Amino acid sequence: MAMLRYLVQKYSTPDHWYSSDPQIRTRVDEYLAWQHTNTRLHSCRVFWVKCMTPAIMDEEAAPEKLDYVLAEFREIMIQFEDKFLQEKPFLAGDEISLADLVAIVEIMQVTASGVPIFEERPKLEAWKQRVEEELGSELFREAHEDILNVQEQQLNLLTPEAKEQFKGRLRLFTNAGMWLC
């Protein structure tokens, strides 16, 4: 987050990305601080449990584990809408900001996992559409292309040795009751 703030200031990007208005900037900073242990953590867990772990381990995740991480993520999306999005078009107000960029990237991991999160949450879907419109559909698709095609692209590039190494690490984390994210 520090690097994003630095780049926005160094290259004099349009003010809406990281507003000079202290009240709007504080809303951006508030979300950027919250997202580390909320949107990012829970999106990552869904992605690993639903997408990456089955691809590496060659078996589906235990239903109770998947149900648990999905329930946690859905609760975070309720908080996301209630505390940050509210009735505003974007997280910090009327214009897109760094907060929206960071949030959409994390949430797209869940979409890549096959969870229809936007279809389940019309308010979230409307926000996503506004973000995509602001960025442009082509750039939005290009930015998310790799994550949306992760199983076909990256996992097929894993050597059997790398896959075995990942399996060992995943077993260690799972046996210790830990998460990768």
N, C-alpha and C positions, 0 to 999 in steps of 0.2 A: 504494500500500500504506500509505503514511503516513496518507492521509486515512481509509482504513478503520480503522486503529488508533485514530486520533483520534475518529472517530464512535462506535466501540465504547466507548471510555473516557468521552467526554463525556456520552453518553446512558445510561450505566449499564446496558448490555445484559446479558443473562444471562451468567454467567461462562464458559460453554462456548464462546462465540464467540472470546474472546481471554482465556484463563484467567489467573487471578491466581497459579496454581501455576507457579513459574518453569520447571520441567521441561517442562510441557505448552506453555507459552508459547514456549519455545525451539524446540520441534518445529514450532509454527505459523510462527514467524519463519524457521526453517530452510527450510521449504517456500516461503514467500513470497519469500525471497531467491533460491532455486534456480529458481523457475518463470519468472522473467523471460527467462532465456537457455535455457530448456528447454521446459517445457510451452507457454508463451505463444509463443515463437519458432517452434517446430515446428508447432503447431496453426495459427498464422497462415499459415505457408508453405503448408500443405496447403490451407487455405481459399482463398488467393489463386491457387495454381496450378490447383487442381481446380475451383473455383467462380467466383471473381471474374474472373480473367484471361480465361477462355474467354467469359464473358458480355460482357466489354468488347471483347475483340479479335475476337469472332465466329469463333473457331476453338479447337479443343481444344488443350490443352497437349501439348507433345512428350512421347511416352511415357517417354523416358529421364528427363526432368525430373520427371514425376509419380512414376515408380518411385523416384527418388532421394529426394524429399521424403517419400513414404509410408514408405520404409525408415527414414529418420531419425526420423520420428514414432513408428513402431512400436518402435524402439530406446528412445526416450524413455519410452514407456509401460511397457516392461520395467523401466527404472530407477524409474519412478514407483511401480510395484507393489513392487519389491524394496526400495527405499530408504525409501519413505514409507508406503505402505499396509501392507506386510508382512502380518501376520495380524490386524491391528487392524480394527475396523469403520470407523473414520474415520482421516484422515491423522495427527492428533495424539493419537489414543487412542480412548476409548470413546464420545466425544460429538462431534457435528458442530462445526466451527470455521470461522473465516475461511479457513483453508487449503482446506477442502473447497469452499467457495463459489467461491473464485478458480479452483480446479482445474476444477470442473465447467463453468464458463462457457467456459474455454479449450477443453476437450475437445469441448464441444457444437458448436464451429465445424467440427470434423472431421465430426461427424455431419451437419451442415448441408450439407457437401460431398458427401454420399452415401457416405462410407466407413463400413462396418459395424463400427466399432472395438469397440463393446460386445459385439456378437455374436462377434467374434474373441477376446475376452478375458473369460472368465466371472468372474474375480475383479474385474475393472473393472466389469462389468455389475452384480455384487452390490453393490459400493460405490455405484454410481450409484443403484440402487434404494433403498439406505439413505438417501442424500442426499435423494432425491425424497420418501421417506416422512417424513423429518424436516421438510422444508419444506412438505409438502402437495402433492399432485399438481396441484391447480389453480394454485397459485403457481408451481410448477416450470414448468408449461406456459406460463403467462403470461410468465415471465421469459425464456424461450427462444423465444417465438413469432416475434419479428422475425428472429432469426438463422436459424431453421429455414425461414422463408419468404422469405429475402433475394432469391432470384432472381425470384420472382413480384412482390414488393412494391417494394423499393428500386430494382432495376435497371430496372424498367419506368418509373420516374420520372425516369431520366436523360435529359436533353435530348440531341439529337444533338451539340450543341456540347460538352457536358460529357463525353460518351462519347469524342469525338475528343481532348479534352484529356487524359483518362485514358489513352487509347491512346498518345499521345505520351510521357507519363511512363513508362508501362510499357515502351515500346521503349527509352527511355533507360536504365532500370534493367537491363533484360535485356541490352542491348548492352554495358553496363559490367560485366556479371556480378554485379550486386547484387540484393539481395532487398528487397522493400517492408517486410518486418517484421524 
